[in-house]
Amino acid sequence: MSIQTLRVHTAPEYTVTIGPGLLKECGPRLREAVPLCHMAVVTDSTVAPLYLETVKTSLQEAGYQVSAYIFPAGEAHKNLDTLSSILEFLAEEHLTRTDCVAALGGGVTGDMAGLAAALYLRGIKYVQLPTTLLSAVDSSVGGKTAIDLSAGKNLAGAFLQPAAVLCDTDCLETLPSAVFADGAAEAIKTAVLADPGLFNSLEDGMIPALDPAALIAGCVSYKAGVVERDEKEQGERKLLNLGHTVGHAIEKCSNFTIPHGHAVAAGLAIIARASKRLGWTLEDGINAWTADRICSTLSLTGLPISTEYSAGALAQAALSDKKRAGDSITIVVPRTIGDCVLKKIHVTELEAIIRTGLEV
Ligand code: GLY
């Protein structure tokens, strides 16, 4: 299988490399983007036994000084306590401004290690080594770093683009099916936003047959374009939040026990049904309403299309969503596959919209 490289034209620019065997070669592959330095690998208790030795060995053989920080796996640990421990670790290890953090893992690791890099010494380099489909197709690219606060998801963060992303598709082979489905939710989101061809394949249950590198490259290439045009989410990048307003509310209501992709899937289904019932979707001409196609694709992929939480609880949770601006919040509405629009609503309208979409 071939290795693909994509360039993200932000400041700084960086390369996303996608293909098999990349973790074993991460040392030499990072040399161009990150001159030899002290590399602090941040990873979690699930990923460390699988890949940490491979990464450390490759980095050391390439000439990097390497240290590693392992935190307990799970979104519940994406908080100020863990962030603070990572920062203390970087200081104890005497990392300097020319050193680098390597985020080895899924979305939680990438977001939190990226934020530690953004804060430490007012900002040092970091690289993303995603090991899940979710981090490969979405969170490792674009420079959003964050931790959760008690009030909600990703409420403290910074924009800092990585120096490089190495996406080893071999890692996807060890993923439990629920974790794979988590990433598939973000791929379905991308397809609904911009790729009717990909949506058709996903709709036909083809995801296991797709070349993972091509799937990831397609999603990253779309996202890279959006991020290049709107790095700080002033406009177009808000579209990438499709399904996320309700999704983040579900994560918060569940005390972060429902994984991100599963929550986004339910959020996407709820906003799609609400859009259909409120007359915001278009007939797509293929004998099915967009909302029905989205919901059946999510179900086929093993993802939820609803939630046990009430419209009131979800709307309450969404009040502290960072997408809120004063008394308004911008939601993303799927009109048809490949055509989504931003809709600014008053916060008081959100509960009724969620209620409209809640019932399956
Ligand atoms: N995950 C959405 C974004 O990066 O903007």
Boltz pocket constraint, residues with backbone or C-beta under 6 A from the ligand:
constraints:
  - pocket:
      binder: B
      contacts: [[A, 138], [A, 139], [A, 141], [A, 142], [A, 144], [A, 237], [A, 240], [A, 241]]
      max_distance: 6.0
